[in-house]
Each structure stands twice: as structure tokens, then as C-alpha cells.
């Protein structure tokens, strides 16, 4: 990884019934912010929220949502690719993606490079309970991890609720990710948003860029923004408020693990990845994959 400036852009979707016209307007609105962010910050990596093309809650049956979205690559991705190419930036965005059969929809995050080519597509492996198709929602889970080797460094992708699951970020980091992007439309508390961003950064000594939606989606669900950039020692170095805006920060690998805590004169003496007790993990791998539920769950 080399040093570069990264930015998280938070925008609102149109709070109206979802149509082809509103999807087009959402894309144009998001990319206008990307253009202005790039001009203002000089960022080489820009991250947009989850489902930025539609808003998180589509308020449509899965079949109708499938009709409105496209494959990736596809028509909905092309404006993002063209913008990445024209600006010469790495651009990540969240979108619903058409699956192979009508009604099968993925919640995806896409990363395009400065040449406009798509470097990676990640399909959310832990859909939130309300969006999960098996529970009456509209999203089919993905089944793989995504790490993209770029000229900036190795970039991993997760989406929103995925950040609650330490195992996914750990696998992403073990596969070499130096930066993990978390496009989100988080509708729980700002405290949990910060907690999980900082924990996943600190667990794995990676940078985490969380771009969270703001405003209301087509179903009227509200989002609180607070997009942030977190260092490998869990320091929040950029934080947005709740309105539409962007935040940026310089990511410098030489400074990533320089001190034990921000501003400390004590050097970082441990490494959460290198110091894992792998023998313990091997002995208990079956337990890590055993079905279980919280003892306090009422489900």
C-alpha cells in the first residue's frame, strides 16, 4: 500500500416510490457529489453508501426490484465507471444487482478503477434481517469474500451489517486487505456504527472507510450519516455529521502502526494478525462453524 487520500461521501436517496426515473436521479445526484468531492479533496479513492442507486428499503416486491436493476457490469454501473475513468479515481458504490433468475437480487458493492474497469464485486454475505429474502425481504446472500489488488493497495469490501461479523473482516484481512470499505445504510444507533467500524479496524489493523446513507429512502426509513474513516489503531480521523457531505483523510502505511495509541510515544508492539494463536483456532474450528443462537434471543 502507498499513501493516498480517501473520502467517504454520504448522500440521500429520493424519498419517493422507486421507478426507473428515480434510480436515474439517484445516480446523477450521487455522482455530482463524487465530482465535487474529487475536486475539493483530491481523493484517489471515493466511497459511496450502500444501495445508493435506489435507497436501502425499496418498498417493492423482489420481482419488481429485479426488473428495475441490472447485472454488474450493466447499465446502472456504467455511469459510475465513466465517472471513475474521467476523474481518474477508484470509486466504490453500493447497488442492488440483478441475479440470474427473476426475483433473485443481490445487495452488492462494486469497485471501479481509474481506467473505469470494474475490479471487484462483493455481494453482501450477511443481509440485515428485514432485507433477507428467506425472511420475507428482497435480498439473496452472497457467498464469497472480495479483496481487490489496486495501485493504491489491497482493498476489501464489506457492506453495512457485515461489519457486525468479525469473521468476515478477519478473512478479508487475512487475504491481504489493507483497507476495508463499508458502504452502508445503517439504521441502528450511531454508537454501534462507530463501535463496529473501530473494532473491525483494530481487530485486523486495517483502515476502514464507512460511507453511510443519510435522509429517507423510498419506504421512509431514516438514516443518520456519520460516515467515517478509521485507522488501524481505531482512531477516527474523519467523521461526518448527518447532512449530505463528504469527509476525507490521508492514509499513510508508514504511520498506520507507529504508536500504541494516537499521539503516544510508545511504539506499537503487537500485531493482531501475526500474533493469532493458530493452533487454538485449528483445534476449535468446528465450534466456530457450529450453528448457535444468542442465549437472549427470542427468535
DODRENLO-717260 format. One line per field, with one value per residue (C-alpha): residue number from 1; x, y, z. Coordinates in pm, 1 decimal, padded with zeros to 6 digits. Layout:
# DODRENLO-717260
seq <- [NUM_...]
east <- [X_...]
north <- [Y_...]
up <- [Z_...]
# end
This chain:
# DODRENLO-717260
seq <- [1_2_3_4_5_6_7_8_9_10_11_12_13_14_15_16_17_18_19_20_21_22_23_24_25_26_27_28_29_30_31_32_33_34_35_36_37_38_39_40_41_42_43_44_45_46_47_48_49_50_51_52_53_54_55_56_57_58_59_60_61_62_63_64_65_66_67_68_69_70_71_72_73_74_75_76_77_78_79_80_81_82_83_84_85_86_87_88_89_90_91_92_93_94_95_96_97_98_99_100_101_102_103_104_105_106_107_108_109_110_111_112_113_114_115_116_117_118_119_120_121_122_123_124_125_126_127_128_129_130_131_132_133_134_135_136_137_138_139_140_141_142_143_144_145_146_147_148_149_150_151_152_153_154_155_156_157_158_159_160_161_162_163_164_165_166_167_168_169_170_171_172_173_174_175_176_177_178_179_180_181_182_183_184_185_186_187_188_189_190_191_192_193_194_195_196_197_198_199_200_201_202_203_204_205_206_207_208_209_210_211_212_213_214_215_216_217_218_219_220_221_222_223_224_225_226_227_228_229_230_231_232_233_234_235_236_237_238_239_240_241_242_243_244_245_246_247_248_249_250_251_252_253_254_255_256_257_258_259_260_261_262_263_264_265_266_267_268_269_270_271_272_273_274_275_276_277_278_279_280_281_282_283_284_285_286_287_288_289_290_291_292_293_294_295_296_297_298_299]
east <- [00000.0_00112.3_-00003.9_-00314.6_-00621.2_-00953.7_-01301.9_-01643.2_-01941.5_-02283.1_-02592.8_-02965.5_-03182.8_-03510.6_-03781.1_-04045.4_-04174.2_-03895.2_-03903.9_-03655.2_-03659.7_-03582.4_-03296.8_-03150.1_-03190.4_-03023.2_-02723.5_-02688.6_-02715.6_-02453.0_-02210.4_-02249.5_-02124.1_-01839.6_-01731.4_-01733.2_-01561.1_-01279.8_-01229.6_-01235.1_-01017.4_-00803.0_-00909.2_-00787.6_-01043.0_-01405.3_-01668.0_-02046.3_-02314.4_-02492.9_-02776.1_-02703.0_-02884.0_-03219.7_-03212.4_-03195.3_-03564.5_-03711.7_-04073.9_-04120.9_-04153.5_-03828.3_-03959.0_-04028.3_-03692.9_-03523.5_-03689.6_-03552.3_-03190.3_-02931.2_-02641.2_-02293.2_-02136.9_-02451.3_-02643.4_-02659.0_-02283.8_-02182.3_-02225.7_-02009.2_-01744.3_-01743.5_-01706.2_-01418.7_-01247.2_-01299.4_-01182.9_-00902.4_-01015.1_-01102.6_-01477.2_-01682.6_-02061.3_-02348.1_-02627.3_-02886.6_-02778.5_-02995.0_-02941.3_-02969.6_-03339.7_-03620.4_-03668.7_-03313.8_-03148.1_-02804.4_-02701.0_-02366.8_-02066.5_-01864.1_-01512.8_-01404.1_-01051.5_-00926.3_-00944.7_-01318.3_-01290.1_-01464.0_-01200.8_-01432.4_-01794.5_-01887.2_-02233.2_-02344.7_-02299.8_-02492.3_-02810.3_-02993.5_-03296.5_-03550.3_-03387.8_-03323.3_-03534.5_-03577.8_-03745.9_-03977.7_-03730.4_-03569.5_-03200.2_-03027.9_-02699.8_-02364.3_-02116.6_-01763.4_-01506.8_-01373.1_-01024.0_-00911.8_-00544.2_-00514.9_-00234.5_-00325.8_-00304.5_-00526.9_-00885.7_-01151.9_-01528.2_-01799.1_-02147.5_-02320.0_-02444.8_-02144.7_-01943.2_-02112.0_-01941.2_-01571.7_-01506.2_-01576.2_-01340.2_-01078.8_-01090.9_-01074.9_-00766.9_-00601.5_-00647.1_-00435.2_-00674.0_-00505.9_-00819.2_-01174.6_-01460.9_-01800.6_-02076.7_-02375.2_-02733.1_-02719.6_-03043.5_-02937.5_-02750.4_-02453.8_-02279.2_-02299.3_-02186.1_-01873.9_-01813.6_-01815.2_-01609.5_-01342.6_-01348.2_-01305.7_-01020.7_-00848.1_-00916.3_-00729.8_-00503.6_-00661.4_-00807.1_-01188.3_-01385.3_-01752.3_-01981.7_-02330.6_-02651.9_-02845.8_-03201.6_-03500.5_-03539.3_-03845.3_-04007.9_-03949.6_-03676.5_-03431.5_-03050.9_-02807.0_-02489.2_-02184.6_-01958.4_-01607.1_-01252.0_-01076.8_-00707.2_-00558.2_-00531.9_-00903.4_-00858.5_-01143.4_-00956.2_-01256.6_-01621.6_-01927.1_-02243.1_-02592.3_-02632.7_-02515.9_-02140.9_-01806.7_-01510.4_-01154.3_-00825.0_-00471.9_-00399.4_-00029.4_00102.5_00420.2_00212.7_-00051.4_00106.8_00360.4_00223.9_00029.1_-00247.8_-00295.8_-00029.0_00152.1_00531.2_00501.0_00552.1_00302.4_00443.9_00180.6_00000.7_-00345.3_-00295.4_00060.3_00003.1_-00302.9_-00286.8_-00340.1_-00315.0_-00605.0_-00808.1_-00735.1_-00843.8_-01173.1_-01259.4_-01563.3_-01702.1_-01660.7_-01889.4_-02140.5_-02498.1_-02582.8_-02806.4_-02775.4_-02890.3_-03106.4_-03266.3_-03643.8_-03629.5]
north <- [00000.0_00355.3_00677.1_00833.9_01042.4_00862.5_01005.3_00884.8_01055.3_01041.1_01123.6_01072.8_00875.1_01013.3_00952.9_00859.5_00545.7_00367.5_00399.0_00392.8_00773.5_00789.5_00539.2_00760.7_01067.9_00891.7_00800.3_01152.6_01300.0_01066.7_01126.2_01503.4_01467.4_01244.8_01506.8_01783.9_01566.6_01479.9_01846.4_01952.4_01680.0_01530.6_01188.0_00888.1_00657.2_00765.4_00550.3_00592.9_00435.3_00103.8_00076.0_00432.5_00371.7_00301.2_00362.4_00069.0_-00018.4_-00035.7_-00074.4_-00308.7_-00685.6_-00857.1_-00933.7_-00566.1_-00460.8_-00719.1_-00553.2_-00210.2_-00308.1_-00465.1_-00704.9_-00584.9_-00488.1_-00337.1_-00019.9_00100.1_00056.0_00240.1_00599.1_00514.4_00355.3_00656.2_00894.0_00691.2_00695.0_01067.8_01168.0_00910.5_00776.6_00448.4_00460.5_00224.2_00223.5_00010.6_-00112.9_-00383.1_-00626.5_-00847.2_-01219.1_-01492.0_-01557.0_-01300.4_-01206.6_-01300.4_-00975.0_-00923.3_-00632.1_-00556.0_-00326.4_-00250.1_-00108.8_00052.4_00171.6_00492.2_00317.2_00271.1_-00106.7_-00296.8_-00453.0_-00637.2_-00701.1_-00809.8_-00947.2_-00892.9_-01218.5_-01108.6_-00931.7_-00749.9_-00941.0_-00713.7_-00744.3_-01119.6_-01298.4_-01603.8_-01378.1_-01200.8_-00942.1_-00895.0_-00992.3_-01323.0_-01358.6_-01369.6_-01643.5_-01508.7_-01259.0_-00982.8_-00829.1_-00620.6_-00562.9_-00197.5_00051.2_00204.5_-00123.4_-00420.8_-00313.2_-00532.7_-00482.5_-00548.5_-00395.9_-00246.0_-00534.9_-00741.7_-00519.6_-00684.1_-01014.0_-01016.7_-01336.5_-01174.1_-00880.6_-01118.6_-01338.3_-01025.1_-00907.1_-01249.9_-01240.8_-00927.5_-00632.1_-00316.6_-00104.5_-00231.0_-00034.3_-00048.4_00111.2_00126.9_00231.0_00164.9_00212.4_00135.5_00371.8_00594.3_00434.2_00088.0_00227.9_00375.6_00073.7_-00176.3_00041.2_00095.6_-00266.5_-00411.0_-00166.3_-00250.2_-00626.5_-00653.0_-00344.6_-00216.0_00115.6_00114.7_00360.3_00362.9_00559.6_00572.6_00694.5_00992.4_01115.0_00890.9_00602.4_00508.8_00340.8_00648.8_00486.1_00745.3_00726.9_00928.8_00962.3_00986.7_00845.8_00794.9_00689.1_00481.6_00396.3_00053.6_00157.3_00254.0_00630.4_00808.7_01058.7_01186.5_01197.8_01344.5_01482.1_01384.5_01605.5_01533.9_01588.5_01412.8_01358.6_01273.1_01169.3_01076.3_00704.9_00652.4_00298.0_00427.2_00581.2_00308.9_00117.1_00373.6_00416.9_00212.4_00472.8_00801.2_01050.5_00807.2_00789.4_00412.8_00207.8_-00049.0_-00376.6_-00625.6_-00731.5_-00886.8_-01085.9_-01206.0_-01287.4_-01509.5_-01843.9_-02050.5_-02383.5_-02283.7_-02178.8_-02508.1_-02711.8_-02524.7_-02461.4_-02691.0_-02478.8_-02165.3_-02314.9_-02478.6_-02337.7_-02133.9_-01850.3_-01583.1_-01708.6_-01397.7_-01433.2_-01464.1_-01577.7]
up <- [00000.0_-00072.8_00091.1_-00061.7_00022.7_00062.6_00101.1_00215.5_00051.9_00217.7_00013.3_00044.6_-00198.0_-00326.3_-00065.6_-00320.4_-00491.9_-00673.8_-01052.8_-01338.3_-01325.9_-00952.1_-00994.4_-01268.3_-01046.1_-00750.8_-00967.2_-01104.3_-00754.6_-00611.4_-00897.0_-00868.1_-00509.2_-00626.8_-00879.8_-00621.2_-00360.8_-00601.1_-00688.9_-00323.0_-00168.3_-00443.8_-00316.4_-00515.1_-00352.7_-00304.5_-00133.3_-00166.1_00057.0_00029.1_-00228.7_-00341.7_-00670.8_-00504.3_-00131.3_00108.9_00154.5_-00196.6_-00085.1_-00381.5_-00416.6_-00512.9_-00864.3_-00932.7_-00786.2_-01012.1_-01311.6_-01212.4_-01151.3_-01382.5_-01385.7_-01288.3_-01523.8_-01671.8_-01741.5_-01380.6_-01333.5_-01648.8_-01516.0_-01213.0_-01434.5_-01666.9_-01371.8_-01226.3_-01566.2_-01626.6_-01279.2_-01266.0_-00926.3_-00761.5_-00695.5_-00478.4_-00462.1_-00335.6_-00561.0_-00583.8_-00852.4_-01071.7_-01008.5_-01272.7_-01204.9_-01174.0_-00808.4_-00710.1_-00604.1_-00451.7_-00231.1_-00392.2_-00356.0_-00666.1_-00702.6_-01029.5_-01101.0_-01264.2_-01600.6_-01545.9_-01533.8_-01254.3_-01031.5_-00794.4_-00698.0_-00346.4_-00268.9_00090.4_00279.2_00591.0_00477.0_00755.9_00888.3_00715.5_00370.6_00376.2_00114.1_00336.3_00593.1_00352.6_00224.5_-00114.9_-00091.9_-00164.4_00029.9_-00144.7_-00066.6_-00109.1_00018.2_-00208.2_-00199.4_-00497.5_-00575.4_-00687.9_-00744.8_-00407.4_-00219.5_-00146.1_-00088.2_00072.7_00050.6_00307.9_00337.1_00642.0_00864.4_00752.5_00986.5_01285.5_01199.2_01294.6_01098.2_00761.2_00814.7_00955.2_00643.5_00428.6_00618.4_00608.9_00230.8_00232.4_00258.5_00388.0_00357.5_00409.5_00255.0_00425.2_00215.5_00448.1_00509.4_00882.0_01070.7_01422.9_01655.3_01576.3_01875.7_01719.1_01384.8_01541.7_01765.1_01479.2_01244.0_01506.4_01623.3_01273.0_01203.4_01532.5_01518.0_01191.6_01185.1_00863.7_00757.9_00749.1_00537.3_00630.4_00398.0_00547.7_00387.3_00513.8_00461.1_00395.0_00150.0_-00062.0_00239.9_00459.2_00669.1_00805.1_00807.9_01015.6_00810.4_01038.7_00767.1_00899.2_00827.7_01093.6_01125.6_01208.4_01575.1_01588.4_01565.0_01387.0_01169.7_00973.6_01074.2_00902.2_01060.8_00942.9_00635.1_00281.2_00263.0_00238.1_00466.2_00369.6_00524.4_00424.9_00464.4_00526.8_00574.4_00739.4_01018.0_01045.6_01336.5_01451.1_01804.1_02055.4_02077.1_01890.0_01987.4_02216.0_02241.8_02297.0_01983.4_01857.2_01988.3_01881.3_01563.7_01588.7_01268.1_01320.6_01689.1_01646.5_01825.6_01512.9_01694.0_01919.2_01616.9_01437.5_01739.9_01769.3_01404.2_01429.7_01711.0_01501.0_01236.0_01473.1_01449.0_01754.9_01873.3_02135.9_02477.4_02494.8_02151.3_02128.4_01765.6]
# end
